[in-house]
Structure formats: C-alpha cells, structure tokens
Amino acid sequence: MDFPDEYHRILWWLLMATRGGNTRVKIIEYIHKEPGNINQISLDLGANYRTVEHHIKVLLDNGIIRREGQGYGSIYFLSDYYQKNYEIIIKMIGSKK
C-alpha cells in the first residue's frame, strides 16, 4: 500500500499493523459519531475501561484524537485532520475486511 504522507503511515500502523488495531478502529468510529469520555466509550463498546483508556492514550499520543477538558470528564474527539479526512480511515478499514 502506498502512503501519501506521514498521517497515513501512522494511521496504517495503529489500525492495521498492531495488535490493538481492531479496538482502536472501534474507538475511532465511536468518537466520529459521538464524542465521549472514556467511561461512556467503554460502556457503549462493551470494553474494559482500562483497555479503552490505554488505546485512547495511544491515539492521543499519535495525534489521531484530541481531548477537551481535564481528568475523568475529558471528552475525546477526532483530531481536526482526521475529522476533515475521515474517508482515509474508511478506506483503510475497508481494505482490512
């Protein structure tokens, strides 16, 4: 797969090439539809809170998502780049299936 820029390479690595990719895909899809806090996301996805917390940190550290607020009540959103270019994520997820 040819990647046009660093954003694509990072996204591919996080979603396609690593063990937690499926969970990160679910979190990204959730946040795209409805930004939320870790507790909301974990409950709605039926995932362990600590697992979601770990993947949120990975996505934050790599600029895929952003946080508003502090502490427990922080709300997570897709970063501006990925919100505007969500079709990149859709294409990548589609190639995995």
N, CA, C and O atoms as a Tinker XYZ file with bonds, in Angstrom:
   388  protein
     1  N      0.858000   -1.185000    0.000000    73     2
     2  CA     0.000000    0.000000    0.000000    64     1     3
     3  C      0.895000    1.236000    0.000000    63     2     4     5
     4  O      1.847000    1.331000    0.775000    81     3
     5  N      0.577000    2.166000   -0.869000    73     3     6
     6  CA     1.359000    3.402000   -0.985000    64     5     7
     7  C      0.725000    4.479000   -0.100000    63     6     8     9
     8  O     -0.488000    4.687000   -0.143000    81     7
     9  N      1.551000    5.164000    0.705000    73     7    10
    10  CA     1.044000    6.166000    1.631000    64     9    11
    11  C      1.481000    7.550000    1.194000    63    10    12    13
    12  O      2.676000    7.802000    1.035000    81    11
    13  N      0.522000    8.459000    0.996000    73    11    14
    14  CA     0.859000    9.796000    0.511000    64    13    15
    15  C      1.554000   10.689000    1.531000    63    14    16    17
    16  O      2.237000   11.637000    1.143000    81    15
    17  N      1.399000   10.416000    2.812000    73    15    18
    18  CA     2.029000   11.276000    3.807000    64    17    19
    19  C      2.173000   10.560000    5.149000    63    18    20    21
    20  O      1.713000    9.432000    5.326000    81    19
    21  N      2.809000   11.230000    6.064000    73    19    22
    22  CA     3.059000   10.658000    7.383000    64    21    23
    23  C      1.767000   10.328000    8.128000    63    22    24    25
    24  O      1.723000    9.347000    8.870000    81    23
    25  N      0.717000   11.126000    7.944000    73    23    26
    26  CA    -0.564000   10.860000    8.599000    64    25    27
    27  C     -1.081000    9.469000    8.236000    63    26    28    29
    28  O     -1.575000    8.735000    9.091000    81    27
    29  N     -0.960000    9.124000    6.968000    73    27    30
    30  CA    -1.442000    7.823000    6.508000    64    29    31
    31  C     -0.600000    6.684000    7.087000    63    30    32    33
    32  O     -1.135000    5.648000    7.481000    81    31
    33  N      0.703000    6.881000    7.134000    73    31    34
    34  CA     1.593000    5.836000    7.653000    64    33    35
    35  C      1.314000    5.564000    9.129000    63    34    36    37
    36  O      1.249000    4.409000    9.552000    81    35
    37  N      1.152000    6.617000    9.900000    73    35    38
    38  CA     0.857000    6.456000   11.329000    64    37    39
    39  C     -0.474000    5.741000   11.513000    63    38    40    41
    40  O     -0.581000    4.799000   12.299000    81    39
    41  N     -1.478000    6.192000   10.789000    73    39    42
    42  CA    -2.801000    5.590000   10.897000    64    41    43
    43  C     -2.755000    4.118000   10.513000    63    42    44    45
    44  O     -3.327000    3.279000   11.209000    81    43
    45  N     -2.079000    3.794000    9.413000    73    43    46
    46  CA    -1.986000    2.405000    8.985000    64    45    47
    47  C     -1.330000    1.569000   10.076000    63    46    48    49
    48  O     -1.815000    0.486000   10.402000    81    47
    49  N     -0.244000    2.056000   10.638000    73    47    50
    50  CA     0.448000    1.308000   11.681000    64    49    51
    51  C     -0.472000    1.058000   12.879000    63    50    52    53
    52  O     -0.542000   -0.063000   13.383000    81    51
    53  N     -1.170000    2.087000   13.330000    73    51    54
    54  CA    -2.002000    1.972000   14.534000    64    53    55
    55  C     -3.250000    1.113000   14.331000    63    54    56    57
    56  O     -3.704000    0.452000   15.265000    81    55
    57  N     -3.808000    1.119000   13.115000    73    55    58
    58  CA    -5.057000    0.403000   12.883000    64    57    59
    59  C     -4.876000   -0.959000   12.231000    63    58    60    61
    60  O     -5.669000   -1.871000   12.466000    81    59
    61  N     -3.854000   -1.102000   11.425000    73    59    62
    62  CA    -3.726000   -2.307000   10.620000    64    61    63
    63  C     -2.587000   -3.229000   11.054000    63    62    64    65
    64  O     -2.706000   -4.449000   10.937000    81    63
    65  N     -1.504000   -2.673000   11.546000    73    63    66
    66  CA    -0.293000   -3.467000   11.752000    64    65    67
    67  C     -0.025000   -3.850000   13.206000    63    66    68    69
    68  O      0.912000   -4.600000   13.481000    81    67
    69  N     -0.821000   -3.353000   14.128000    73    67    70
    70  CA    -0.569000   -3.662000   15.531000    64    69    71
    71  C     -1.740000   -4.433000   16.133000    63    70    72    73
    72  O     -2.856000   -4.416000   15.613000    81    71
    73  N     -1.457000   -5.096000   17.223000    73    71    74
    74  CA    -2.416000   -5.997000   17.857000    64    73    75
    75  C     -3.711000   -5.314000   18.299000    63    74    76    77
    76  O     -4.774000   -5.926000   18.207000    81    75
    77  N     -3.660000   -4.099000   18.762000    73    75    78
    78  CA    -4.843000   -3.405000   19.252000    64    77    79
    79  C     -5.614000   -2.650000   18.180000    63    78    80    81
    80  O     -6.512000   -1.870000   18.496000    81    79
    81  N     -5.278000   -2.872000   16.931000    73    79    82
    82  CA    -5.889000   -2.129000   15.829000    64    81    83
    83  C     -7.404000   -2.210000   15.788000    63    82    84    85
    84  O     -8.071000   -1.201000   15.559000    81    83
    85  N     -7.958000   -3.399000   16.007000    73    83    86
    86  CA    -9.420000   -3.552000   15.949000    64    85    87
    87  C    -10.106000   -2.708000   17.018000    63    86    88    89
    88  O    -11.132000   -2.082000   16.754000    81    87
    89  N     -9.548000   -2.691000   18.207000    73    87    90
    90  CA   -10.123000   -1.887000   19.287000    64    89    91
    91  C    -10.008000   -0.406000   18.958000    63    90    92    93
    92  O    -10.949000    0.353000   19.191000    81    91
    93  N     -8.870000    0.014000   18.422000    73    91    94
    94  CA    -8.703000    1.418000   18.058000    64    93    95
    95  C     -9.668000    1.825000   16.950000    63    94    96    97
    96  O    -10.176000    2.946000   16.954000    81    95
    97  N     -9.926000    0.928000   16.004000    73    95    98
    98  CA   -10.916000    1.210000   14.953000    64    97    99
    99  C    -12.280000    1.467000   15.576000    63    98   100   101
   100  O    -12.952000    2.436000   15.221000    81    99
   101  N    -12.694000    0.611000   16.500000    73    99   102
   102  CA   -13.994000    0.777000   17.165000    64   101   103
   103  C    -14.074000    2.104000   17.909000    63   102   104   105
   104  O    -15.098000    2.786000   17.864000    81   103
   105  N    -12.998000    2.466000   18.589000    73   103   106
   106  CA   -12.976000    3.731000   19.330000    64   105   107
   107  C    -13.069000    4.919000   18.372000    63   106   108   109
   108  O    -13.812000    5.864000   18.633000    81   107
   109  N    -12.328000    4.879000   17.279000    73   107   110
   110  CA   -12.357000    5.966000   16.297000    64   109   111
   111  C    -13.748000    6.093000   15.687000    63   110   112   113
   112  O    -14.268000    7.201000   15.558000    81   111
   113  N    -14.356000    4.967000   15.311000    73   111   114
   114  CA   -15.709000    5.016000   14.743000    64   113   115
   115  C    -16.693000    5.594000   15.751000    63   114   116   117
   116  O    -17.556000    6.394000   15.388000    81   115
   117  N    -16.571000    5.198000   17.007000    73   115   118
   118  CA   -17.449000    5.709000   18.054000    64   117   119
   119  C    -17.287000    7.218000   18.202000    63   118   120   121
   120  O    -18.270000    7.960000   18.193000    81   119
   121  N    -16.046000    7.665000   18.339000    73   119   122
   122  CA   -15.766000    9.093000   18.547000    64   121   123
   123  C    -16.203000    9.928000   17.344000    63   122   124   125
   124  O    -16.646000   11.066000   17.502000    81   123
   125  N    -16.079000    9.365000   16.152000    73   123   126
   126  CA   -16.521000   10.089000   14.952000    64   125   127
   127  C    -18.023000   10.367000   15.020000    63   126   128   129
   128  O    -18.473000   11.455000   14.662000    81   127
   129  N    -18.790000    9.387000   15.477000    73   127   130
   130  CA   -20.246000    9.540000   15.567000    64   129   131
   131  C    -20.657000   10.390000   16.755000    63   130   132   133
   132  O    -21.553000   11.228000   16.651000    81   131
   133  N    -19.990000   10.168000   17.897000    73   131   134
   134  CA   -20.394000   10.833000   19.135000    64   133   135
   135  C    -19.201000   10.958000   20.085000    63   134   136   137
   136  O    -18.835000    9.984000   20.743000    81   135
   137  N    -18.602000   12.123000   20.163000    73   135   138
   138  CA   -17.501000   12.297000   21.119000    64   137   139
   139  C    -17.964000   11.920000   22.523000    63   138   140   141
   140  O    -19.127000   12.115000   22.877000    81   139
   141  N    -17.053000   11.383000   23.309000    73   139   142
   142  CA   -17.432000   10.976000   24.657000    64   141   143
   143  C    -16.232000   10.820000   25.560000    63   142   144   145
   144  O    -15.086000   10.968000   25.135000    81   143
   145  N    -16.516000   10.515000   26.832000    73   143   146
   146  CA   -15.425000   10.266000   27.779000    64   145   147
   147  C    -15.123000    8.766000   27.798000    63   146   148   149
   148  O    -15.848000    7.967000   27.205000    81   147
   149  N    -14.058000    8.408000   28.477000    73   147   150
   150  CA   -13.620000    7.008000   28.465000    64   149   151
   151  C    -14.693000    6.088000   29.024000    63   150   152   153
   152  O    -14.911000    5.001000   28.490000    81   151
   153  N    -15.361000    6.503000   30.081000    73   151   154
   154  CA   -16.403000    5.664000   30.666000    64   153   155
   155  C    -17.541000    5.422000   29.676000    63   154   156   157
   156  O    -17.983000    4.285000   29.514000    81   155
   157  N    -18.018000    6.469000   29.016000    73   155   158
   158  CA   -19.088000    6.316000   28.024000    64   157   159
   159  C    -18.659000    5.373000   26.902000    63   158   160   161
   160  O    -19.405000    4.479000   26.502000    81   159
   161  N    -17.454000    5.589000   26.407000    73   159   162
   162  CA   -16.948000    4.777000   25.303000    64   161   163
   163  C    -16.835000    3.314000   25.715000    63   162   164   165
   164  O    -17.261000    2.426000   24.976000    81   163
   165  N    -16.264000    3.058000   26.890000    73   163   166
   166  CA   -16.090000    1.671000   27.335000    64   165   167
   167  C    -17.438000    0.981000   27.546000    63   166   168   169
   168  O    -17.604000   -0.181000   27.173000    81   167
   169  N    -18.390000    1.683000   28.135000    73   167   170
   170  CA   -19.720000    1.086000   28.341000    64   169   171
   171  C    -20.412000    0.798000   27.018000    63   170   172   173
   172  O    -20.945000   -0.294000   26.823000    81   171
   173  N    -20.411000    1.761000   26.111000    73   171   174
   174  CA   -21.099000    1.593000   24.831000    64   173   175
   175  C    -20.448000    0.534000   23.942000    63   174   176   177
   176  O    -21.133000   -0.142000   23.174000    81   175
   177  N    -19.130000    0.391000   24.045000    73   175   178
   178  CA   -18.436000   -0.623000   23.241000    64   177   179
   179  C    -18.369000   -1.983000   23.942000    63   178   180   181
   180  O    -17.979000   -2.983000   23.339000    81   179
   181  N    -18.754000   -2.008000   25.219000    73   179   182
   182  CA   -18.677000   -3.252000   25.981000    64   181   183
   183  C    -17.244000   -3.685000   26.210000    63   182   184   185
   184  O    -16.934000   -4.876000   26.230000    81   183
   185  N    -16.369000   -2.696000   26.384000    73   183   186
   186  CA   -14.940000   -2.957000   26.555000    64   185   187
   187  C    -14.498000   -2.553000   27.957000    63   186   188   189
   188  O    -15.124000   -1.709000   28.598000    81   187
   189  N    -13.437000   -3.152000   28.416000    73   187   190
   190  CA   -12.855000   -2.839000   29.707000    64   189   191
   191  C    -12.390000   -1.383000   29.738000    63   190   192   193
   192  O    -11.784000   -0.900000   28.782000    81   191
   193  N    -12.675000   -0.688000   30.839000    73   191   194
   194  CA   -12.306000    0.723000   30.986000    64   193   195
   195  C    -10.811000    0.932000   30.774000    63   194   196   197
   196  O    -10.407000    1.832000   30.037000    81   195
   197  N     -9.990000    0.107000   31.414000    73   195   198
   198  CA    -8.523000    0.260000   31.313000    64   197   199
   199  C     -8.036000    0.012000   29.884000    63   198   200   201
   200  O     -7.089000    0.655000   29.432000    81   199
   201  N     -8.669000   -0.903000   29.183000    73   199   202
   202  CA    -8.303000   -1.167000   27.786000    64   201   203
   203  C     -8.592000    0.055000   26.931000    63   202   204   205
   204  O     -7.751000    0.481000   26.140000    81   203
   205  N     -9.773000    0.614000   27.091000    73   203   206
   206  CA   -10.142000    1.818000   26.334000    64   205   207
   207  C     -9.215000    2.965000   26.705000    63   206   208   209
   208  O     -8.768000    3.712000   25.835000    81   207
   209  N     -8.927000    3.105000   27.985000    73   207   210
   210  CA    -8.016000    4.161000   28.446000    64   209   211
   211  C     -6.642000    4.031000   27.773000    63   210   212   213
   212  O     -6.065000    5.031000   27.345000    81   211
   213  N     -6.130000    2.821000   27.682000    73   211   214
   214  CA    -4.840000    2.586000   27.026000    64   213   215
   215  C     -4.888000    2.998000   25.555000    63   214   216   217
   216  O     -3.999000    3.706000   25.080000    81   215
   217  N     -5.912000    2.563000   24.839000    73   215   218
   218  CA    -6.000000    2.864000   23.413000    64   217   219
   219  C     -6.259000    4.349000   23.152000    63   218   220   221
   220  O     -5.779000    4.900000   22.162000    81   219
   221  N     -7.006000    4.985000   24.026000    73   219   222
   222  CA    -7.203000    6.442000   23.931000    64   221   223
   223  C     -5.847000    7.145000   24.046000    63   222   224   225
   224  O     -5.557000    8.069000   23.286000    81   223
   225  N     -5.022000    6.705000   24.995000    73   223   226
   226  CA    -3.696000    7.309000   25.166000    64   225   227
   227  C     -2.845000    7.130000   23.904000    63   226   228   229
   228  O     -2.174000    8.067000   23.473000    81   227
   229  N     -2.868000    5.949000   23.322000    73   227   230
   230  CA    -2.112000    5.694000   22.090000    64   229   231
   231  C     -2.595000    6.619000   20.976000    63   230   232   233
   232  O     -1.785000    7.210000   20.261000    81   231
   233  N     -3.911000    6.744000   20.829000    73   231   234
   234  CA    -4.477000    7.600000   19.776000    64   233   235
   235  C     -4.157000    9.074000   20.037000    63   234   236   237
   236  O     -3.875000    9.822000   19.100000    81   235
   237  N     -4.200000    9.492000   21.296000    73   235   238
   238  CA    -3.831000   10.868000   21.654000    64   237   239
   239  C     -2.361000   11.145000   21.337000    63   238   240   241
   240  O     -2.024000   12.156000   20.722000    81   239
   241  N     -1.502000   10.233000   21.767000    73   239   242
   242  CA    -0.061000   10.403000   21.575000    64   241   243
   243  C      0.327000   10.498000   20.098000    63   242   244   245
   244  O      1.357000   11.079000   19.755000    81   243
   245  N     -0.503000    9.924000   19.234000    73   243   246
   246  CA    -0.202000    9.912000   17.803000    64   245   247
   247  C     -1.032000   10.917000   17.003000    63   246   248   249
   248  O     -1.004000   10.909000   15.772000    81   247
   249  N     -1.768000   11.778000   17.701000    73   247   250
   250  CA    -2.495000   12.856000   17.034000    64   249   251
   251  C     -3.734000   12.443000   16.282000    63   250   252   253
   252  O     -4.226000   13.208000   15.453000    81   251
   253  N     -4.260000   11.251000   16.542000    73   251   254
   254  CA    -5.465000   10.792000   15.858000    64   253   255
   255  C     -6.701000   11.411000   16.505000    63   254   256   257
   256  O     -7.663000   11.763000   15.822000    81   255
   257  N     -6.662000   11.536000   17.814000    73   255   258
   258  CA    -7.769000   12.157000   18.540000    64   257   259
   259  C     -7.225000   13.298000   19.390000    63   258   260   261
   260  O     -6.017000   13.462000   19.561000    81   259
   261  N     -8.175000   14.089000   19.920000    73   259   262
   262  CA    -7.812000   15.192000   20.810000    64   261   263
   263  C     -8.737000   15.159000   22.015000    63   262   264   265
   264  O     -9.811000   14.558000   21.972000    81   263
   265  N     -8.314000   15.805000   23.080000    73   263   266
   266  CA    -9.075000   15.825000   24.327000    64   265   267
   267  C     -9.493000   17.245000   24.643000    63   266   268   269
   268  O     -8.743000   18.194000   24.419000    81   267
   269  N    -10.699000   17.378000   25.166000    73   267   270
   270  CA   -11.155000   18.653000   25.720000    64   269   271
   271  C    -11.559000   18.398000   27.153000    63   270   272   273
   272  O    -12.290000   17.453000   27.449000    81   271
   273  N    -11.080000   19.244000   28.035000    73   271   274
   274  CA   -11.357000   19.087000   29.452000    64   273   275
   275  C    -10.230000   18.361000   30.150000    63   274   276   277
   276  O     -9.252000   17.946000   29.529000    81   275
   277  N    -10.386000   18.216000   31.447000    73   275   278
   278  CA    -9.352000   17.600000   32.272000    64   277   279
   279  C     -9.932000   16.440000   33.064000    63   278   280   281
   280  O    -11.122000   16.417000   33.376000    81   279
   281  N     -9.075000   15.480000   33.383000    73   279   282
   282  CA    -9.440000   14.395000   34.285000    64   281   283
   283  C    -10.508000   13.472000   33.753000    63   282   284   285
   284  O    -10.644000   13.268000   32.546000    81   283
   285  N    -11.265000   12.918000   34.685000    73   283   286
   286  CA   -12.264000   11.893000   34.385000    64   285   287
   287  C    -13.290000   12.348000   33.345000    63   286   288   289
   288  O    -13.721000   11.548000   32.514000    81   287
   289  N    -13.671000   13.582000   33.381000    73   287   290
   290  CA   -14.708000   14.085000   32.487000    64   289   291
   291  C    -14.220000   14.527000   31.115000    63   290   292   293
   292  O    -15.002000   15.073000   30.337000    81   291
   293  N    -12.958000   14.306000   30.799000    73   291   294
   294  CA   -12.433000   14.703000   29.487000    64   293   295
   295  C    -13.252000   14.071000   28.369000    63   294   296   297
   296  O    -13.633000   12.903000   28.439000    81   295
   297  N    -13.513000   14.863000   27.346000    73   295   298
   298  CA   -14.247000   14.387000   26.181000    64   297   299
   299  C    -13.256000   14.254000   25.030000    63   298   300   301
   300  O    -12.402000   15.117000   24.827000    81   299
   301  N    -13.381000   13.161000   24.283000    73   299   302
   302  CA   -12.450000   12.872000   23.198000    64   301   303
   303  C    -13.138000   13.040000   21.850000    63   302   304   305
   304  O    -14.280000   12.623000   21.656000    81   303
   305  N    -12.415000   13.660000   20.928000    73   303   306
   306  CA   -12.874000   13.962000   19.573000    64   305   307
   307  C    -11.806000   13.501000   18.589000    63   306   308   309
   308  O    -10.642000   13.351000   18.961000    81   307
   309  N    -12.192000   13.277000   17.345000    73   307   310
   310  CA   -11.179000   13.076000   16.311000    64   309   311
   311  C    -10.405000   14.373000   16.137000    63   310   312   313
   312  O    -10.967000   15.458000   16.285000    81   311
   313  N     -9.126000   14.265000   15.825000    73   311   314
   314  CA    -8.342000   15.470000   15.557000    64   313   315
   315  C     -8.928000   16.161000   14.329000    63   314   316   317
   316  O     -9.633000   15.539000   13.534000    81   315
   317  N     -8.637000   17.432000   14.183000    73   315   318
   318  CA    -9.178000   18.196000   13.052000    64   317   319
   319  C     -8.830000   17.552000   11.714000    63   318   320   321
   320  O     -9.672000   17.479000   10.820000    81   319
   321  N     -7.586000   17.083000   11.575000    73   319   322
   322  CA    -7.165000   16.471000   10.307000    64   321   323
   323  C     -8.019000   15.246000    9.980000    63   322   324   325
   324  O     -8.525000   15.125000    8.864000    81   323
   325  N     -8.182000   14.347000   10.933000    73   323   326
   326  CA    -8.920000   13.116000   10.662000    64   325   327
   327  C    -10.429000   13.344000   10.606000    63   326   328   329
   328  O    -11.140000   12.570000    9.965000    81   327
   329  N    -10.923000   14.376000   11.254000    73   327   330
   330  CA   -12.336000   14.715000   11.123000    64   329   331
   331  C    -12.613000   15.171000    9.683000    63   330   332   333
   332  O    -13.604000   14.771000    9.073000    81   331
   333  N    -11.723000   16.011000    9.157000    73   331   334
   334  CA   -11.891000   16.509000    7.788000    64   333   335
   335  C    -11.628000   15.434000    6.740000    63   334   336   337
   336  O    -12.197000   15.472000    5.649000    81   335
   337  N    -10.772000   14.485000    7.069000    73   335   338
   338  CA   -10.346000   13.456000    6.120000    64   337   339
   339  C    -10.764000   12.064000    6.585000    63   338   340   341
   340  O    -10.003000   11.106000    6.450000    81   339
   341  N    -11.953000   11.955000    7.122000    73   339   342
   342  CA   -12.421000   10.678000    7.671000    64   341   343
   343  C    -12.452000    9.573000    6.622000    63   342   344   345
   344  O    -12.343000    8.393000    6.956000    81   343
   345  N    -12.598000    9.949000    5.372000    73   343   346
   346  CA   -12.644000    8.937000    4.302000    64   345   347
   347  C    -11.347000    8.126000    4.241000    63   346   348   349
   348  O    -11.357000    6.986000    3.774000    81   347
   349  N    -10.241000    8.691000    4.700000    73   347   350
   350  CA    -8.975000    7.950000    4.761000    64   349   351
   351  C     -9.144000    6.748000    5.687000    63   350   352   353
   352  O     -8.707000    5.642000    5.372000    81   351
   353  N     -9.772000    6.976000    6.813000    73   351   354
   354  CA    -9.985000    5.913000    7.788000    64   353   355
   355  C    -10.936000    4.870000    7.211000    63   354   356   357
   356  O    -10.690000    3.670000    7.340000    81   355
   357  N    -12.011000    5.312000    6.581000    73   355   358
   358  CA   -12.986000    4.394000    5.987000    64   357   359
   359  C    -12.322000    3.500000    4.943000    63   358   360   361
   360  O    -12.555000    2.291000    4.927000    81   359
   361  N    -11.510000    4.074000    4.085000    73   359   362
   362  CA   -10.815000    3.293000    3.056000    64   361   363
   363  C     -9.876000    2.287000    3.695000    63   362   364   365
   364  O     -9.809000    1.137000    3.260000    81   363
   365  N     -9.159000    2.702000    4.709000    73   363   366
   366  CA    -8.208000    1.809000    5.367000    64   365   367
   367  C     -8.931000    0.658000    6.059000    63   366   368   369
   368  O     -8.504000   -0.493000    5.966000    81   367
   369  N     -9.999000    0.960000    6.737000    73   367   370
   370  CA   -10.778000   -0.086000    7.422000    64   369   371
   371  C    -11.356000   -1.049000    6.387000    63   370   372   373
   372  O    -11.353000   -2.263000    6.591000    81   371
   373  N    -11.850000   -0.506000    5.284000    73   371   374
   374  CA   -12.420000   -1.335000    4.228000    64   373   375
   375  C    -11.413000   -2.291000    3.625000    63   374   376   377
   376  O    -11.771000   -3.401000    3.232000    81   375
   377  N    -10.163000   -1.878000    3.546000    73   375   378
   378  CA    -9.130000   -2.738000    2.961000    64   377   379
   379  C     -8.770000   -3.900000    3.893000    63   378   380   381
   380  O     -8.186000   -4.895000    3.464000    81   379
   381  N     -9.123000   -3.760000    5.160000    73   379   382
   382  CA    -8.823000   -4.794000    6.152000    64   381   383
   383  C     -9.839000   -5.921000    6.106000    63   382   384   385
   384  O     -9.530000   -7.054000    6.475000    81   383
   385  N    -11.038000   -5.622000    5.659000    73   383   386
   386  CA   -12.132000   -6.624000    5.684000    64   385   387
   387  C    -12.100000   -7.539000    4.501000    63   386   388
   388  O    -12.947000   -8.425000    4.383000    81   387
